[in-house]
Amino acid sequence: MSEDLYAKKMAHFKENEKPEIVLLIGEDLDLIKIIVAWTNTTVMRARKLSPLRSDSESEVWEWLWKNAVYSREELIAKSALSEYSFDRRITPLIGNRVLYPDGTINSFVQRYLRDRVLKIFEAKPKRPGRKS
C-alpha cells in the first residue's frame, strides 16, 4: 500500500511538469554536472516509508525526498564539484523539481540536455579551403 502511494505521488509530479524549469539550468555547467551525476547515482526509496501527514504539494514533495535513499558522497564525487559548491547548487534543483527522488530528472530538462549533446556531435569541423 505504501509503495503504491509513493509511486502514485511520484507520478503526480511527473505528469505536471513545467517546461520553464529548463531556464533554471541554462548554461550553468555546475548544475548540469549534478543533473548528469544524479542520473548515474543509485537511488532507492526507503524500505519503510515515513507517514505522509498532509496532501499539500510541498509536503508531498518533502515526503518523497525524505524517503529517497542515495549516497550524498557518491553524488558529490560523480558531479566533480566541491562539497560547498554542491551544497549550494543541489537545493534549487530539488526545490524546483529538476531532480526527482526516484533517480530520474524532469523530462523537459532531459530533452534539453539530450538536444545539447546531439548538437555537439552534429557539429562538423570546417574543412580547410582548397586552393586550385
C-alpha positions as CSV (number, residue, x, y, z in Angstrom):
1,M,0.0,0.0,0.0
2,S,2.7,2.5,1.0
3,E,4.7,1.7,-2.1
4,D,1.7,2.3,-4.3
5,L,1.2,5.6,-2.5
6,Y,4.8,6.5,-3.2
7,A,4.5,5.7,-6.9
8,K,1.2,7.5,-7.2
9,K,2.6,10.7,-5.6
10,M,5.7,10.5,-7.7
11,A,3.6,10.1,-10.9
12,H,1.6,13.2,-10.0
13,F,4.8,15.4,-10.2
14,K,5.9,13.8,-13.4
15,E,2.5,14.3,-15.0
16,N,2.5,18.0,-14.0
17,E,6.0,19.1,-15.2
18,K,6.6,22.6,-16.3
19,P,8.9,23.2,-19.4
20,E,10.0,26.6,-18.0
21,I,12.2,24.8,-15.5
22,V,14.8,24.4,-18.3
23,L,15.5,28.1,-17.9
24,L,16.9,27.4,-14.4
25,I,19.8,25.3,-15.7
26,G,20.6,27.2,-18.9
27,E,24.3,27.2,-19.4
28,D,25.3,26.5,-15.7
29,L,27.8,23.7,-16.0
30,D,27.8,23.0,-12.3
31,L,24.0,22.4,-12.3
32,I,24.4,20.2,-15.4
33,K,27.1,18.2,-13.7
34,I,24.8,17.5,-10.7
35,I,21.9,16.5,-13.0
36,V,24.0,14.1,-15.0
37,A,25.5,12.7,-11.8
38,W,22.0,12.2,-10.4
39,T,21.0,10.0,-13.3
40,N,24.1,7.9,-12.7
41,T,23.7,7.5,-8.9
42,T,21.8,4.6,-7.3
43,V,18.6,5.9,-5.7
44,M,16.0,3.8,-3.9
45,R,13.0,4.5,-1.8
46,A,13.3,3.8,1.9
47,R,12.3,0.3,2.9
48,K,9.9,1.6,5.5
49,L,8.2,4.8,4.4
50,S,7.5,7.5,6.9
51,P,3.9,8.6,7.3
52,L,2.6,11.2,4.9
53,R,0.9,13.8,7.1
54,S,-0.5,16.1,4.5
55,D,-1.7,16.1,0.9
56,S,-0.3,19.6,0.1
57,E,2.0,19.6,-2.9
58,S,5.0,20.9,-0.9
59,E,4.5,18.4,1.9
60,V,4.2,15.5,-0.5
61,W,7.4,16.6,-2.3
62,E,9.3,16.8,1.0
63,W,7.9,13.4,2.0
64,L,9.1,11.8,-1.3
65,W,12.6,13.2,-0.7
66,K,12.6,12.1,2.9
67,N,12.0,8.6,1.7
68,A,14.7,8.7,-1.0
69,V,17.9,6.8,-0.2
70,Y,21.1,7.7,-2.0
71,S,24.8,8.3,-1.2
72,R,25.5,12.1,-1.0
73,E,29.2,11.3,-1.1
74,E,28.8,9.3,-4.3
75,L,26.7,12.1,-5.9
76,I,29.4,14.7,-4.9
77,A,32.1,12.5,-6.4
78,K,30.3,11.9,-9.6
79,S,29.5,15.6,-10.0
80,A,33.2,16.5,-9.6
81,L,32.2,19.6,-7.5
82,S,33.5,20.7,-4.2
83,E,31.2,19.9,-1.3
84,Y,30.5,23.7,-0.8
85,S,29.5,24.2,-4.4
86,F,27.5,21.0,-4.5
87,D,25.5,22.0,-1.3
88,R,24.7,25.4,-2.8
89,R,23.5,24.0,-6.1
90,I,21.5,20.9,-5.2
91,T,18.9,22.6,-3.2
92,P,17.4,24.7,-6.1
93,L,17.5,21.5,-8.3
94,I,15.4,19.7,-5.7
95,G,13.2,22.6,-4.8
96,N,12.4,23.4,-8.4
97,R,11.7,19.8,-9.2
98,V,14.5,19.3,-11.7
99,L,15.8,16.2,-9.8
100,Y,13.2,13.6,-8.8
101,P,13.6,11.4,-5.7
102,D,13.4,8.3,-7.7
103,G,16.7,8.9,-9.5
104,T,15.2,10.5,-12.6
105,I,15.0,14.1,-13.8
106,N,12.4,16.4,-15.2
107,S,11.6,15.2,-18.8
108,F,12.0,18.7,-20.3
109,V,15.4,19.1,-18.7
110,Q,16.3,15.6,-20.0
111,R,15.2,16.6,-23.5
112,Y,17.1,19.9,-23.4
113,L,20.4,18.1,-22.3
114,R,20.0,15.4,-25.0
115,D,19.4,18.1,-27.6
116,R,22.6,19.9,-26.5
117,V,24.6,16.7,-26.7
118,L,23.2,15.9,-30.2
119,K,24.1,19.3,-31.4
120,I,27.7,18.8,-30.2
121,F,28.0,15.6,-32.1
122,E,26.3,17.1,-35.2
123,A,28.8,19.9,-35.4
124,K,31.3,19.0,-38.0
125,P,34.7,20.7,-38.2
126,K,35.2,23.0,-41.1
127,R,37.4,21.7,-43.8
128,P,40.2,24.0,-44.9
129,G,39.5,25.5,-48.3
130,R,41.4,24.0,-51.2
131,K,43.5,26.2,-53.4
132,S,43.4,25.4,-57.1
